Amino acid sequence: MLRAQCLRHPLEECGPVNRSAKQLSQTAVAHPNIALIKYWGKADAELNVPAVPSISITLDALATTTSVSFDARLETDSISLNGLELDADSKQAQRIRDCLDQLRVLAATTCCARVQSHNDFPTGAGLASSASGFAALVVAAAAALELELSAADASRLARAASASAARSLYGGFAELPAGQPGEDVAAKAIAGVEHWPLEVVIAICAEGPKTTGSTQGMLDSAATSPFYSAWIDTATADADAARAAIMGRDFPALAAVAESSCLKMHAVMHTTRPALIYWNAATVATLERIRSLQQAGMDVFFTMDAGPQVKAVCGPGHGAEVQAALATVPGVHRVLHSGLGGPARTCDPCS
């Protein structure tokens, strides 16, 4: 991965980025996405290439807003998240610098940047904050540098930082294909929001960050879970079935394959050494409540990522009733209700 060294120099020495301070800044907003066909495993850990295909929906009720300002007076990148300055030596700060470095190389500049990012939902808790975060970072930084990136190119850059971020470049339904070592894959759109306006209810079963991050968890699963090879072998068929269900707006078919993908992924996690058990009592209780809603004839199914939160995907018009049902589950802190969201975009100012 190319790195651009930040040096202190006059603005006119920042390569082709020879503009006013106002023009060197941009703000973007991106939404997290929820994978219906799960991503878990890397074909190339260094380049962050996924070993399995994944299909997701983007959420409109949750958002990351990120401002990036390139400033020749800075000697290092300055990065804050939710109002707190990140430790420059942290893995999180390094991932952000690496992402900025790729953009700086494309813009032929060495200007350092001030990054201010805010999530309006819990961070690092299984709600895909890294997906929306890096999608917003790429869009804001590229716009500030006046880089004319295609959606696929922006998706590749975001994927290198967080594979799920490749899907948050798009609204509605998106797919990130599996790749081979060294392959620079990008996500692509499957269908827009208007194709099938599903709703999502999110039961927040814990507020804090998870104990084991997804990146390390995937590496541990690949090395130790006896179920990992079966997970890889069945992923393509699951993606094909989900894609067909989405295009045909077949809710029962999508529910069946999405729940299966979710439970297979967590089976891999549970059989990893040491075991990756992200669930808590409220998680299980929420799953039981969703099962009872299904038995009553409701169009709803569950999915979960690497965290305790449960996402209930609902047919159009069913979200309010599901939200009311999950709000009464013991141990659930709060419940969020969302429709499908649009693509990552610049905004000045953001609202």
C-alpha positions, 0 to 999 in steps of 0.5 A: 500500500502506498503511503504519502508522507505529510510535510509542512509546506506552503499551500502552493506546494501541495501538488495540483491541489492549488486552491483556497482553504475553503476549497480544500475542505468537504463534508460527506454523509454515508449510511451503514449497511446491513448484510443479508448475505454475510461477509466473514473471511478474507481472501487477502488480509493485507488488501482486505479482499473478501473470501465470500460474496455479500449482499446488503441493504443500506439504512437511512435512519443511521448516518456518519457525517465526516468532514475532511480539510487538507491543510498545508500547515499541518505536520500530521493528520489530525483525526477525531471521532465523535468529538474525541481525538484518536490516538495517533498510534491506534489501529483505527487512526492508522487505517484512516491514514492509510485510506487518506494516503491512497487518495493523496497519491492519486491527487499527487499531494502530500498535504495532511488532513484534519478529519472530523467524523461523527456517528449518530448511532453506537460506534463499534457495536455491530452496527457497521460504523466502519462501513459508513465511516470509511465510505464517508471518508473516501467521498469527502476526501476525494471531493476535497482533492477534486478527484473525479472517482467513479463509484467503483473506484471509490468502492475499491478505496473504501474496501481496502479500509473496511470491506463492508464500506465498499457497499455503503457507497451505494443506496438500496441493495448492493453486492460485494463479490468474493475476490482472489488474493491481489484482486482489487474488487469493488461493490456494485448496486443491485437495485435502488430503494424504490425497487423494494422499500423494505424496513429494518428495526434494530434492537440495541441489546448492548451499547458498548463496543464489542470485545473482539473486532471483526478483522481479528475475528475473521482471521481467527475463524479461518485458522481455527473453526472446523466449519470455516471451509463449509462456510466458504463453499456455500456462500456463492449459492446463498448470494445467488438465491438472495439476489434472485429473491431481491429481484423477484421481491420474494420475501419468504425466499429472502428470509430463508436464505438471509437467516441461514447465512446469519446463523452459519456465520455465527456457527463459524464464530462460535466454533472459533478458538477462542469462541466469538460469542457476541450474543447476550440474553437480550439477543436471544430473547429478541430472536425468540420474539421475532420467531413469534411474530413470524408464526403469527404471519408477520413478514419479518426475519432476523439478521445479526452481524459481529455484535449483540444487536439484532436487525429485524428486516420487515416487509413494507408497512410492517416496521412500526408493528415490529418496532413496538413488539421488540421494544418490550423485549427484556434487556433491549436498551432501545429500538431504531426503525429505518427505511432503506437509505441512499448512496454516500454523498457530499453535503455542504452543509449536511443536515 
